[in-house]
Amino acid sequence: MGLMGEVADAALAAGGSVLGVIPQRLEAREVGHTGLTELVVVPTMHARKQAMAEAADAFIALPGGLGTLEELFEVWTWRHLGYHDQPIGLLNVGGFYDLLLGFLQQTEASGFVDAGQQALLQVQADPQALLSQIAAASVISTRREDFSRI
């Protein structure tokens, strides 16, 4: 549904493969995308995030709502704590995240977040620039842990 569905459809149309992970509760509402390469149904949202994190080579947040913000901050926190070393990107299309980025600067200025933590989040307004930056930062993970222990 929504932007995630559009991204999935575009990836499939371009010849890519798409893994979807959906909790049973949402699948029961017939919200799952039936045209994906693979759709994994899990019991809970926590299991969904775990499965997605284990499958990810990188994390990129597009403009979105509460779920997007929650997942972004969670993988960013996990990266800071050393649970993974995959790059994290924020696509700031049309300045969508400008206010959030200003708030994050305030958290650093107030001493709650340091520059090293901020640097873990790569921000670009242009999708291709963000993908290039993520690709340049990608490494074969040697520290990816079992996310079930988080």
N, CA, C and O atoms as a GROMACS GRO file, in nm:
protein
  600
    1MET      N    1   0.083  -0.119   0.000
    1MET     CA    2   0.000   0.000   0.000
    1MET      C    3   0.088   0.125   0.000
    1MET      O    4   0.203   0.121   0.043
    2GLY      N    5   0.034   0.231  -0.047
    2GLY     CA    6   0.100   0.360  -0.038
    2GLY      C    7   0.236   0.363  -0.105
    2GLY      O    8   0.258   0.298  -0.207
    3LEU      N    9   0.326   0.440  -0.045
    3LEU     CA   10   0.459   0.457  -0.102
    3LEU      C   11   0.536   0.326  -0.108
    3LEU      O   12   0.608   0.300  -0.205
    4MET      N   13   0.522   0.242  -0.004
    4MET     CA   14   0.592   0.112  -0.007
    4MET      C   15   0.546   0.028  -0.125
    4MET      O   16   0.628  -0.037  -0.191
    5GLY      N   17   0.418   0.029  -0.154
    5GLY     CA   18   0.365  -0.044  -0.268
    5GLY      C   19   0.416   0.010  -0.399
    5GLY      O   20   0.450  -0.066  -0.490
    6GLU      N   21   0.423   0.143  -0.410
    6GLU     CA   22   0.475   0.206  -0.531
    6GLU      C   23   0.621   0.169  -0.554
    6GLU      O   24   0.661   0.138  -0.666
    7VAL      N   25   0.700   0.174  -0.447
    7VAL     CA   26   0.842   0.139  -0.458
    7VAL      C   27   0.856  -0.008  -0.498
    7VAL      O   28   0.937  -0.042  -0.584
    8ALA      N   29   0.778  -0.095  -0.436
    8ALA     CA   30   0.782  -0.238  -0.470
    8ALA      C   31   0.746  -0.260  -0.615
    8ALA      O   32   0.814  -0.334  -0.686
    9ASP      N   33   0.638  -0.197  -0.661
    9ASP     CA   34   0.595  -0.213  -0.800
    9ASP      C   35   0.702  -0.163  -0.897
    9ASP      O   36   0.727  -0.226  -0.999
   10ALA      N   37   0.764  -0.049  -0.865
   10ALA     CA   38   0.868   0.006  -0.952
   10ALA      C   39   0.990  -0.087  -0.958
   10ALA      O   40   1.048  -0.107  -1.064
   11ALA      N   41   1.028  -0.143  -0.844
   11ALA     CA   42   1.141  -0.235  -0.841
   11ALA      C   43   1.111  -0.360  -0.922
   11ALA      O   44   1.196  -0.408  -0.998
   12LEU      N   45   0.991  -0.412  -0.908
   12LEU     CA   46   0.952  -0.530  -0.985
   12LEU      C   47   0.948  -0.499  -1.134
   12LEU      O   48   0.994  -0.580  -1.216
   13ALA      N   49   0.894  -0.383  -1.171
   13ALA     CA   50   0.886  -0.344  -1.312
   13ALA      C   51   1.023  -0.327  -1.374
   13ALA      O   52   1.040  -0.346  -1.494
   14ALA      N   53   1.122  -0.291  -1.291
   14ALA     CA   54   1.259  -0.273  -1.340
   14ALA      C   55   1.337  -0.404  -1.340
   14ALA      O   56   1.456  -0.405  -1.371
   15GLY      N   57   1.270  -0.514  -1.305
   15GLY     CA   58   1.336  -0.645  -1.306
   15GLY      C   59   1.397  -0.686  -1.174
   15GLY      O   60   1.466  -0.788  -1.167
   16GLY      N   61   1.374  -0.607  -1.069
   16GLY     CA   62   1.428  -0.641  -0.937
   16GLY      C   63   1.343  -0.743  -0.865
   16GLY      O   64   1.234  -0.778  -0.910
   17SER      N   65   1.394  -0.790  -0.754
   17SER     CA   66   1.317  -0.879  -0.668
   17SER      C   67   1.282  -0.801  -0.540
   17SER      O   68   1.358  -0.716  -0.495
   18VAL      N   69   1.167  -0.833  -0.485
   18VAL     CA   70   1.118  -0.760  -0.368
   18VAL      C   71   1.074  -0.859  -0.261
   18VAL      O   72   0.990  -0.946  -0.285
   19LEU      N   73   1.132  -0.845  -0.144
   19LEU     CA   74   1.093  -0.922  -0.027
   19LEU      C   75   1.002  -0.835   0.058
   19LEU      O   76   1.039  -0.723   0.094
   20GLY      N   77   0.885  -0.884   0.088
   20GLY     CA   78   0.793  -0.814   0.177
   20GLY      C   79   0.779  -0.891   0.306
   20GLY      O   80   0.780  -1.014   0.307
   21VAL      N   81   0.766  -0.818   0.416
   21VAL     CA   82   0.746  -0.881   0.546
   21VAL      C   83   0.626  -0.811   0.610
   21VAL      O   84   0.625  -0.689   0.625
   22ILE      N   85   0.525  -0.889   0.647
   22ILE     CA   86   0.402  -0.830   0.698
   22ILE      C   87   0.354  -0.908   0.821
   22ILE      O   88   0.360  -1.031   0.822
   23PRO      N   89   0.308  -0.839   0.924
   23PRO     CA   90   0.252  -0.910   1.040
   23PRO      C   91   0.117  -0.974   1.004
   23PRO      O   92   0.044  -0.924   0.919
   24GLN      N   93   0.087  -1.084   1.071
   24GLN     CA   94  -0.038  -1.157   1.047
   24GLN      C   95  -0.161  -1.066   1.056
   24GLN      O   96  -0.254  -1.079   0.977
   25ARG      N   97  -0.159  -0.976   1.151
   25ARG     CA   98  -0.275  -0.889   1.173
   25ARG      C   99  -0.306  -0.804   1.049
   25ARG      O  100  -0.422  -0.786   1.014
   26LEU      N  101  -0.202  -0.753   0.984
   26LEU     CA  102  -0.224  -0.675   0.862
   26LEU      C  103  -0.258  -0.764   0.744
   26LEU      O  104  -0.340  -0.728   0.660
   27GLU      N  105  -0.196  -0.880   0.738
   27GLU     CA  106  -0.226  -0.973   0.629
   27GLU      C  107  -0.372  -1.017   0.636
   27GLU      O  108  -0.436  -1.037   0.533
   28ALA      N  109  -0.424  -1.033   0.758
   28ALA     CA  110  -0.563  -1.073   0.775
   28ALA      C  111  -0.659  -0.968   0.720
   28ALA      O  112  -0.773  -1.000   0.683
   29ARG      N  113  -0.613  -0.843   0.713
   29ARG     CA  114  -0.695  -0.735   0.656
   29ARG      C  115  -0.679  -0.727   0.504
   29ARG      O  116  -0.732  -0.635   0.441
   30GLU      N  117  -0.606  -0.822   0.447
   30GLU     CA  118  -0.580  -0.828   0.304
   30GLU      C  119  -0.503  -0.706   0.256
   30GLU      O  120  -0.531  -0.651   0.150
   31VAL      N  121  -0.405  -0.663   0.335
   31VAL     CA  122  -0.324  -0.548   0.300
   31VAL      C  123  -0.195  -0.590   0.231
   31VAL      O  124  -0.126  -0.506   0.174
   32GLY      N  125  -0.160  -0.717   0.236
   32GLY     CA  126  -0.034  -0.764   0.180
   32GLY      C  127  -0.030  -0.753   0.028
   32GLY      O  128  -0.131  -0.771  -0.039
   33HIS      N  129   0.087  -0.722  -0.024
   33HIS     CA  130   0.110  -0.710  -0.169
   33HIS      C  131   0.128  -0.852  -0.223
   33HIS      O  132   0.223  -0.920  -0.187
   34THR      N  133   0.038  -0.894  -0.308
   34THR     CA  134   0.040  -1.033  -0.356
   34THR      C  135   0.134  -1.055  -0.475
   34THR      O  136   0.155  -1.170  -0.515
   35GLY      N  137   0.190  -0.949  -0.531
   35GLY     CA  138   0.275  -0.964  -0.648
   35GLY      C  139   0.424  -0.961  -0.621
   35GLY      O  140   0.503  -0.949  -0.714
   36LEU      N  141   0.464  -0.971  -0.495
   36LEU     CA  142   0.606  -0.963  -0.461
   36LEU      C  143   0.680  -1.092  -0.496
   36LEU      O  144   0.618  -1.197  -0.516
   37THR      N  145   0.811  -1.082  -0.504
   37THR     CA  146   0.894  -1.201  -0.525
   37THR      C  147   0.875  -1.298  -0.409
   37THR      O  148   0.863  -1.419  -0.429
   38GLU      N  149   0.873  -1.243  -0.289
   38GLU     CA  150   0.850  -1.324  -0.170
   38GLU      C  151   0.777  -1.239  -0.066
   38GLU      O  152   0.814  -1.124  -0.042
   39LEU      N  153   0.676  -1.295  -0.005
   39LEU     CA  154   0.604  -1.228   0.104
   39LEU      C  155   0.609  -1.319   0.225
   39LEU      O  156   0.559  -1.431   0.223
   40VAL      N  157   0.670  -1.268   0.332
   40VAL     CA  158   0.684  -1.344   0.456
   40VAL      C  159   0.584  -1.288   0.556
   40VAL      O  160   0.581  -1.167   0.581
   41VAL      N  161   0.503  -1.375   0.612
   41VAL     CA  162   0.405  -1.336   0.713
   41VAL      C  163   0.461  -1.375   0.849
   41VAL      O  164   0.496  -1.491   0.872
   42VAL      N  165   0.468  -1.277   0.940
   42VAL     CA  166   0.525  -1.299   1.073
   42VAL      C  167   0.420  -1.267   1.178
   42VAL      O  168   0.319  -1.203   1.148
   43PRO      N  169   0.441  -1.312   1.302
   43PRO     CA  170   0.336  -1.294   1.404
   43PRO      C  171   0.317  -1.150   1.454
   43PRO      O  172   0.205  -1.112   1.487
   44THR      N  173   0.423  -1.071   1.459
   44THR     CA  174   0.412  -0.939   1.522
   44THR      C  175   0.494  -0.834   1.446
   44THR      O  176   0.573  -0.866   1.357
   45MET      N  177   0.472  -0.708   1.482
   45MET     CA  178   0.552  -0.599   1.426
   45MET      C  179   0.698  -0.614   1.467
   45MET      O  180   0.788  -0.585   1.388
   46HIS      N  181   0.724  -0.659   1.589
   46HIS     CA  182   0.862  -0.680   1.633
   46HIS      C  183   0.930  -0.785   1.546
   46HIS      O  184   1.046  -0.768   1.506
   47ALA      N  185   0.859  -0.893   1.517
   47ALA     CA  186   0.915  -0.997   1.430
   47ALA      C  187   0.936  -0.943   1.289
   47ALA      O  188   1.031  -0.983   1.222
   48ARG      N  189   0.850  -0.853   1.243
   48ARG     CA  190   0.865  -0.791   1.111
   48ARG      C  191   0.994  -0.711   1.106
   48ARG      O  192   1.073  -0.726   1.012
   49LYS      N  193   1.016  -0.627   1.205
   49LYS     CA  194   1.136  -0.544   1.206
   49LYS      C  195   1.262  -0.630   1.216
   49LYS      O  196   1.363  -0.600   1.152
   50GLN      N  197   1.256  -0.735   1.294
   50GLN     CA  198   1.369  -0.827   1.307
   50GLN      C  199   1.400  -0.892   1.172
   50GLN      O  200   1.516  -0.896   1.131
   51ALA      N  201   1.298  -0.942   1.105
   51ALA     CA  202   1.319  -1.009   0.976
   51ALA      C  203   1.373  -0.911   0.872
   51ALA      O  204   1.462  -0.946   0.794
   52MET      N  205   1.320  -0.790   0.870
   52MET     CA  206   1.368  -0.692   0.774
   52MET      C  207   1.513  -0.653   0.803
   52MET      O  208   1.594  -0.639   0.712
   53ALA      N  209   1.545  -0.636   0.930
   53ALA     CA  210   1.681  -0.598   0.968
   53ALA      C  211   1.780  -0.707   0.930
   53ALA      O  212   1.890  -0.678   0.883
   54GLU      N  213   1.743  -0.831   0.951
   54GLU     CA  214   1.832  -0.942   0.918
   54GLU      C  215   1.854  -0.954   0.767
   54GLU      O  216   1.960  -1.001   0.724
   55ALA      N  217   1.757  -0.913   0.686
   55ALA     CA  218   1.769  -0.924   0.541
   55ALA      C  219   1.835  -0.802   0.477
   55ALA      O  220   1.873  -0.807   0.360
   56ALA      N  221   1.848  -0.693   0.551
   56ALA     CA  222   1.891  -0.565   0.493
   56ALA      C  223   2.042  -0.554   0.475
   56ALA      O  224   2.119  -0.599   0.559
   57ASP      N  225   2.080  -0.493   0.365
   57ASP     CA  226   2.219  -0.454   0.342
   57ASP      C  227   2.237  -0.306   0.376
   57ASP      O  228   2.349  -0.261   0.399
   58ALA      N  229   2.128  -0.232   0.378
   58ALA     CA  230   2.127  -0.090   0.411
   58ALA      C  231   1.985  -0.053   0.448
   58ALA      O  232   1.891  -0.128   0.422
   59PHE      N  233   1.970   0.062   0.509
   59PHE     CA  234   1.838   0.112   0.549
   59PHE      C  235   1.822   0.251   0.491
   59PHE      O  236   1.908   0.337   0.509
   60ILE      N  237   1.711   0.275   0.420
   60ILE     CA  238   1.683   0.406   0.366
   60ILE      C  239   1.539   0.441   0.401
   60ILE      O  240   1.446   0.367   0.369
   61ALA      N  241   1.523   0.556   0.466
   61ALA     CA  242   1.390   0.605   0.501
   61ALA      C  243   1.346   0.706   0.397
   61ALA      O  244   1.416   0.804   0.370
   62LEU      N  245   1.231   0.681   0.338
   62LEU     CA  246   1.167   0.774   0.246
   62LEU      C  247   1.071   0.861   0.327
   62LEU      O  248   1.048   0.833   0.445
   63PRO      N  249   1.014   0.965   0.269
   63PRO     CA  250   0.912   1.040   0.343
   63PRO      C  251   0.803   0.945   0.392
   63PRO      O  252   0.757   0.858   0.318
   64GLY      N  253   0.764   0.962   0.516
   64GLY     CA  254   0.664   0.873   0.573
   64GLY      C  255   0.613   0.924   0.706
   64GLY      O  256   0.639   1.038   0.745
   65GLY      N  257   0.541   0.838   0.774
   65GLY     CA  258   0.476   0.876   0.898
   65GLY      C  259   0.540   0.812   1.020
   65GLY      O  260   0.662   0.791   1.026
   66LEU      N  261   0.456   0.782   1.118
   66LEU     CA  262   0.505   0.732   1.246
   66LEU      C  263   0.586   0.603   1.233
   66LEU      O  264   0.691   0.589   1.296
   67GLY      N  265   0.538   0.510   1.153
   67GLY     CA  266   0.610   0.384   1.137
   67GLY      C  267   0.748   0.405   1.078
   67GLY      O  268   0.845   0.343   1.121
   68THR      N  269   0.756   0.492   0.980
   68THR     CA  270   0.885   0.523   0.917
   68THR      C  271   0.981   0.582   1.019
   68THR      O  272   1.096   0.541   1.029
   69LEU      N  273   0.933   0.680   1.096
   69LEU     CA  274   1.017   0.744   1.196
   69LEU      C  275   1.062   0.645   1.302
   69LEU      O  276   1.178   0.644   1.343
   70GLU      N  277   0.970   0.562   1.347
   70GLU     CA  278   1.003   0.463   1.451
   70GLU      C  279   1.109   0.367   1.401
   70GLU      O  280   1.205   0.338   1.472
   71GLU      N  281   1.093   0.318   1.278
   71GLU     CA  282   1.190   0.223   1.224
   71GLU      C  283   1.324   0.290   1.198
   71GLU      O  284   1.429   0.229   1.221
   72LEU      N  285   1.324   0.414   1.150
   72LEU     CA  286   1.448   0.487   1.128
   72LEU      C  287   1.526   0.503   1.257
   72LEU      O  288   1.644   0.471   1.263
   73PHE      N  289   1.460   0.551   1.360
   73PHE     CA  290   1.530   0.574   1.487
   73PHE      C  291   1.575   0.443   1.551
   73PHE      O  292   1.678   0.440   1.618
   74GLU      N  293   1.500   0.336   1.530
   74GLU     CA  294   1.542   0.208   1.586
   74GLU      C  295   1.668   0.156   1.519
   74GLU      O  296   1.763   0.118   1.588
   75VAL      N  297   1.673   0.154   1.385
   75VAL     CA  298   1.794   0.103   1.319
   75VAL      C  299   1.912   0.197   1.342
   75VAL      O  300   2.027   0.152   1.345
   76TRP      N  301   1.886   0.326   1.356
   76TRP     CA  302   1.992   0.422   1.387
   76TRP      C  303   2.049   0.394   1.526
   76TRP      O  304   2.171   0.397   1.545
   77THR      N  305   1.962   0.369   1.622
   77THR     CA  306   2.005   0.335   1.758
   77THR      C  307   2.084   0.203   1.757
   77THR      O  308   2.188   0.193   1.822
   78TRP      N  309   2.033   0.104   1.685
   78TRP     CA  310   2.103  -0.025   1.677
   78TRP      C  311   2.242  -0.006   1.618
   78TRP      O  312   2.338  -0.069   1.663
   79ARG      N  313   2.253   0.081   1.517
   79ARG     CA  314   2.385   0.106   1.456
   79ARG      C  315   2.477   0.171   1.558
   79ARG      O  316   2.593   0.130   1.572
   80HIS      N  317   2.427   0.270   1.629
   80HIS     CA  318   2.507   0.339   1.732
   80HIS      C  319   2.555   0.241   1.839
   80HIS      O  320   2.668   0.252   1.887
   81LEU      N  321   2.471   0.146   1.875
   81LEU     CA  322   2.505   0.049   1.979
   81LEU      C  323   2.590  -0.067   1.926
   81LEU      O  324   2.634  -0.151   2.004
   82GLY      N  325   2.612  -0.072   1.796
   82GLY     CA  326   2.698  -0.175   1.739
   82GLY      C  327   2.629  -0.305   1.702
   82GLY      O  328   2.696  -0.406   1.683
   83TYR      N  329   2.497  -0.304   1.691
   83TYR     CA  330   2.427  -0.426   1.653
   83TYR      C  331   2.437  -0.455   1.504
   83TYR      O  332   2.416  -0.569   1.462
   84HIS      N  333   2.468  -0.355   1.424
   84HIS     CA  334   2.490  -0.376   1.281
   84HIS      C  335   2.582  -0.264   1.232
   84HIS      O  336   2.606  -0.166   1.302
   85ASP      N  337   2.632  -0.282   1.111
   85ASP     CA  338   2.717  -0.177   1.053
   85ASP      C  339   2.669  -0.136   0.914
   85ASP      O  340   2.746  -0.079   0.836
   86GLN      N  341   2.544  -0.164   0.884
   86GLN     CA  342   2.488  -0.124   0.756
   86GLN      C  343   2.464   0.027   0.754
   86GLN      O  344   2.430   0.086   0.856
   87PRO      N  345   2.481   0.088   0.636
   87PRO     CA  346   2.455   0.232   0.625
   87PRO      C  347   2.307   0.265   0.640
   87PRO      O  348   2.220   0.184   0.612
   88ILE      N  349   2.282   0.387   0.686
   88ILE     CA  350   2.146   0.435   0.707
   88ILE      C  351   2.131   0.566   0.632
   88ILE      O  352   2.211   0.658   0.650
   89GLY      N  353   2.028   0.575   0.549
   89GLY     CA  354   2.005   0.696   0.471
   89GLY      C  355   1.867   0.754   0.495
   89GLY      O  356   1.773   0.683   0.530
   90LEU      N  357   1.858   0.884   0.475
   90LEU     CA  358   1.732   0.956   0.487
   90LEU      C  359   1.714   1.034   0.358
   90LEU      O  360   1.796   1.121   0.326
   91LEU      N  361   1.608   1.006   0.284
   91LEU     CA  362   1.580   1.076   0.160
   91LEU      C  363   1.494   1.197   0.192
   91LEU      O  364   1.376   1.184   0.225
   92ASN      N  365   1.554   1.314   0.183
   92ASN     CA  366   1.488   1.440   0.221
   92ASN      C  367   1.431   1.510   0.097
   92ASN      O  368   1.467   1.624   0.068
   93VAL      N  369   1.345   1.442   0.026
   93VAL     CA  370   1.286   1.495  -0.097
   93VAL      C  371   1.203   1.620  -0.067
   93VAL      O  372   1.117   1.619   0.021
   94GLY      N  373   1.231   1.725  -0.142
   94GLY     CA  374   1.153   1.848  -0.127
   94GLY      C  375   1.159   1.908   0.011
   94GLY      O  376   1.070   1.983   0.051
   95GLY      N  377   1.264   1.877   0.086
   95GLY     CA  378   1.277   1.930   0.222
   95GLY      C  379   1.182   1.868   0.322
   95GLY      O  380   1.157   1.924   0.428
   96PHE      N  381   1.127   1.749   0.288
   96PHE     CA  382   1.028   1.684   0.376
   96PHE      C  383   1.077   1.672   0.520
   96PHE      O  384   0.999   1.692   0.613
   97TYR      N  385   1.204   1.640   0.538
   97TYR     CA  386   1.257   1.618   0.672
   97TYR      C  387   1.334   1.738   0.728
   97TYR      O  388   1.404   1.723   0.828
   98ASP      N  389   1.323   1.855   0.667
   98ASP     CA  390   1.399   1.971   0.715
   98ASP      C  391   1.375   2.002   0.863
   98ASP      O  392   1.470   2.027   0.936
   99LEU      N  393   1.249   1.999   0.906
   99LEU     CA  394   1.221   2.029   1.048
   99LEU      C  395   1.280   1.922   1.140
   99LEU      O  396   1.332   1.955   1.247
  100LEU      N  397   1.273   1.796   1.099
  100LEU     CA  398   1.332   1.689   1.178
  100LEU      C  399   1.484   1.706   1.185
  100LEU      O  400   1.543   1.690   1.292
  101LEU      N  401   1.546   1.739   1.074
  101LEU     CA  402   1.691   1.759   1.072
  101LEU      C  403   1.731   1.877   1.160
  101LEU      O  404   1.835   1.874   1.226
  102GLY      N  405   1.649   1.981   1.161
  102GLY     CA  406   1.674   2.093   1.252
  102GLY      C  407   1.665   2.050   1.397
  102GLY      O  408   1.747   2.091   1.479
  103PHE      N  409   1.566   1.969   1.428
  103PHE     CA  410   1.553   1.917   1.564
  103PHE      C  411   1.674   1.832   1.602
  103PHE      O  412   1.724   1.841   1.714
  104LEU      N  413   1.721   1.750   1.508
  104LEU     CA  414   1.838   1.667   1.535
  104LEU      C  415   1.962   1.753   1.560
  104LEU      O  416   2.045   1.718   1.644
  105GLN      N  417   1.974   1.864   1.490
  105GLN     CA  418   2.084   1.958   1.517
  105GLN      C  419   2.071   2.016   1.657
  105GLN      O  420   2.171   2.037   1.726
  106GLN      N  421   1.947   2.042   1.699
  106GLN     CA  422   1.923   2.093   1.835
  106GLN      C  423   1.962   1.989   1.939
  106GLN      O  424   2.016   2.024   2.044
  107THR      N  425   1.935   1.860   1.912
  107THR     CA  426   1.973   1.756   2.009
  107THR      C  427   2.124   1.749   2.024
  107THR      O  428   2.175   1.724   2.133
  108GLU      N  429   2.195   1.772   1.912
  108GLU     CA  430   2.341   1.773   1.919
  108GLU      C  431   2.389   1.896   1.994
  108GLU      O  432   2.477   1.886   2.081
  109ALA      N  433   2.334   2.012   1.963
  109ALA     CA  434   2.374   2.137   2.029
  109ALA      C  435   2.346   2.131   2.179
  109ALA      O  436   2.415   2.195   2.259
  110SER      N  437   2.244   2.056   2.217
  110SER     CA  438   2.207   2.043   2.359
  110SER      C  439   2.284   1.932   2.429
  110SER      O  440   2.269   1.914   2.550
  111GLY      N  441   2.366   1.858   2.356
  111GLY     CA  442   2.449   1.756   2.416
  111GLY      C  443   2.385   1.619   2.431
  111GLY      O  444   2.439   1.532   2.499
  112PHE      N  445   2.270   1.599   2.369
  112PHE     CA  446   2.203   1.469   2.380
  112PHE      C  447   2.249   1.370   2.274
  112PHE      O  448   2.240   1.248   2.293
  113VAL      N  449   2.298   1.421   2.163
  113VAL     CA  450   2.348   1.340   2.053
  113VAL      C  451   2.481   1.401   2.012
  113VAL      O  452   2.495   1.523   2.007
  114ASP      N  453   2.580   1.316   1.983
  114ASP     CA  454   2.709   1.373   1.943
  114ASP      C  455   2.726   1.365   1.792
  114ASP      O  456   2.647   1.301   1.722
  115ALA      N  457   2.829   1.432   1.743
  115ALA     CA  458   2.853   1.439   1.600
  115ALA      C  459   2.874   1.301   1.538
  115ALA      O  460   2.833   1.278   1.424
  116GLY      N  461   2.936   1.210   1.610
  116GLY     CA  462   2.955   1.074   1.560
  116GLY      C  463   2.823   1.002   1.537
  116GLY      O  464   2.807   0.931   1.438
  117GLN      N  465   2.730   1.021   1.629
  117GLN     CA  466   2.598   0.961   1.612
  117GLN      C  467   2.526   1.022   1.493
  117GLN      O  468   2.462   0.951   1.415
  118GLN      N  469   2.536   1.154   1.479
  118GLN     CA  470   2.473   1.223   1.366
  118GLN      C  471   2.530   1.173   1.234
  118GLN      O  472   2.456   1.156   1.137
  119ALA      N  473   2.660   1.150   1.231
  119ALA     CA  474   2.728   1.110   1.108
  119ALA      C  475   2.684   0.972   1.059
  119ALA      O  476   2.706   0.939   0.943
  120LEU      N  477   2.623   0.894   1.145
  120LEU     CA  478   2.575   0.762   1.104
  120LEU      C  479   2.456   0.770   1.009
  120LEU      O  480   2.425   0.674   0.940
  121LEU      N  481   2.390   0.886   1.006
  121LEU     CA  482   2.274   0.907   0.920
  121LEU      C  483   2.316   0.988   0.799
  121LEU      O  484   2.360   1.103   0.812
  122GLN      N  485   2.303   0.928   0.683
  122GLN     CA  486   2.338   0.996   0.559
  122GLN      C  487   2.212   1.057   0.499
  122GLN      O  488   2.112   0.988   0.479
  123VAL      N  489   2.217   1.186   0.470
  123VAL     CA  490   2.099   1.259   0.423
  123VAL      C  491   2.127   1.319   0.286
  123VAL      O  492   2.230   1.382   0.263
  124GLN      N  493   2.033   1.297   0.196
  124GLN     CA  494   2.039   1.358   0.063
  124GLN      C  495   1.896   1.390   0.018
  124GLN      O  496   1.801   1.323   0.058
  125ALA      N  497   1.884   1.492  -0.065
  125ALA     CA  498   1.754   1.527  -0.123
  125ALA      C  499   1.731   1.454  -0.255
  125ALA      O  500   1.616   1.434  -0.296
  126ASP      N  501   1.839   1.414  -0.321
  126ASP     CA  502   1.830   1.347  -0.450
  126ASP      C  503   1.842   1.196  -0.432
  126ASP      O  504   1.939   1.149  -0.370
  127PRO      N  505   1.747   1.119  -0.483
  127PRO     CA  506   1.753   0.973  -0.465
  127PRO      C  507   1.881   0.909  -0.517
  127PRO      O  508   1.940   0.824  -0.450
  128GLN      N  509   1.926   0.950  -0.636
  128GLN     CA  510   2.048   0.889  -0.692
  128GLN      C  511   2.170   0.923  -0.607
  128GLN      O  512   2.258   0.839  -0.587
  129ALA      N  513   2.175   1.047  -0.558
  129ALA     CA  514   2.288   1.086  -0.472
  129ALA      C  515   2.289   1.003  -0.344
  129ALA      O  516   2.395   0.962  -0.298
  130LEU      N  517   2.171   0.979  -0.288
  130LEU     CA  518   2.164   0.899  -0.165
  130LEU      C  519   2.205   0.755  -0.193
  130LEU      O  520   2.280   0.696  -0.115
  131LEU      N  521   2.157   0.698  -0.303
  131LEU     CA  522   2.195   0.561  -0.336
  131LEU      C  523   2.345   0.550  -0.359
  131LEU      O  524   2.407   0.451  -0.318
  132SER      N  525   2.405   0.649  -0.424
  132SER     CA  526   2.550   0.648  -0.446
  132SER      C  527   2.625   0.657  -0.313
  132SER      O  528   2.724   0.587  -0.292
  133GLN      N  529   2.576   0.742  -0.225
  133GLN     CA  530   2.640   0.758  -0.094
  133GLN      C  531   2.628   0.629  -0.012
  133GLN      O  532   2.723   0.588   0.054
  134ILE      N  533   2.511   0.567  -0.016
  134ILE     CA  534   2.489   0.440   0.055
  134ILE      C  535   2.579   0.331  -0.004
  134ILE      O  536   2.641   0.256   0.071
  135ALA      N  537   2.587   0.324  -0.137
  135ALA     CA  538   2.671   0.221  -0.201
  135ALA      C  539   2.817   0.240  -0.163
  135ALA      O  540   2.888   0.143  -0.140
  136ALA      N  541   2.861   0.364  -0.157
  136ALA     CA  542   3.000   0.391  -0.120
  136ALA      C  543   3.028   0.354   0.025
  136ALA      O  544   3.141   0.317   0.059
  137ALA      N  545   2.927   0.362   0.110
  137ALA     CA  546   2.944   0.332   0.252
  137ALA      C  547   2.921   0.185   0.284
  137ALA      O  548   2.955   0.140   0.394
  138SER      N  549   2.865   0.111   0.191
  138SER     CA  550   2.831  -0.029   0.217
  138SER      C  551   2.956  -0.113   0.230
  138SER      O  552   3.053  -0.098   0.156
  139VAL      N  553   2.950  -0.201   0.326
  139VAL     CA  554   3.057  -0.298   0.347
  139VAL      C  555   2.991  -0.433   0.368
  139VAL      O  556   2.874  -0.441   0.405
  140ILE      N  557   3.067  -0.537   0.345
  140ILE     CA  558   3.015  -0.668   0.381
  140ILE      C  559   3.018  -0.674   0.532
  140ILE      O  560   3.123  -0.662   0.595
  141SER      N  561   2.902  -0.693   0.589
  141SER     CA  562   2.889  -0.683   0.734
  141SER      C  563   2.963  -0.794   0.805
  141SER      O  564   2.946  -0.912   0.775
  142THR      N  565   3.044  -0.753   0.899
  142THR     CA  566   3.112  -0.851   0.983
  142THR      C  567   3.056  -0.844   1.124
  142THR      O  568   3.086  -0.930   1.207
  143ARG      N  569   2.976  -0.742   1.153
  143ARG     CA  570   2.924  -0.725   1.288
  143ARG      C  571   2.774  -0.743   1.295
  143ARG      O  572   2.715  -0.718   1.400
  144ARG      N  573   2.710  -0.786   1.188
  144ARG     CA  574   2.566  -0.805   1.193
  144ARG      C  575   2.536  -0.915   1.293
  144ARG      O  576   2.586  -1.027   1.282
  145GLU      N  577   2.457  -0.882   1.389
  145GLU     CA  578   2.426  -0.977   1.494
  145GLU      C  579   2.289  -1.037   1.474
  145GLU      O  580   2.214  -0.994   1.387
  146ASP      N  581   2.258  -1.134   1.552
  146ASP     CA  582   2.125  -1.191   1.553
  146ASP      C  583   2.032  -1.088   1.616
  146ASP      O  584   2.038  -1.063   1.736
  147PHE      N  585   1.946  -1.029   1.533
  147PHE     CA  586   1.859  -0.922   1.581
  147PHE      C  587   1.756  -0.970   1.682
  147PHE      O  588   1.689  -0.888   1.745
  148SER      N  589   1.743  -1.100   1.700
  148SER     CA  590   1.649  -1.150   1.800
  148SER      C  591   1.699  -1.120   1.941
  148SER      O  592   1.624  -1.130   2.038
  149ARG      N  593   1.828  -1.083   1.952
  149ARG     CA  594   1.884  -1.054   2.084
  149ARG      C  595   1.870  -0.907   2.123
  149ARG      O  596   1.913  -0.866   2.231
  150ILE      N  597   1.810  -0.828   2.035
  150ILE     CA  598   1.794  -0.684   2.064
  150ILE      C  599   1.673  -0.665   2.152
  150ILE      O  600   1.640  -0.552   2.189
   0.00000   0.00000   0.00000
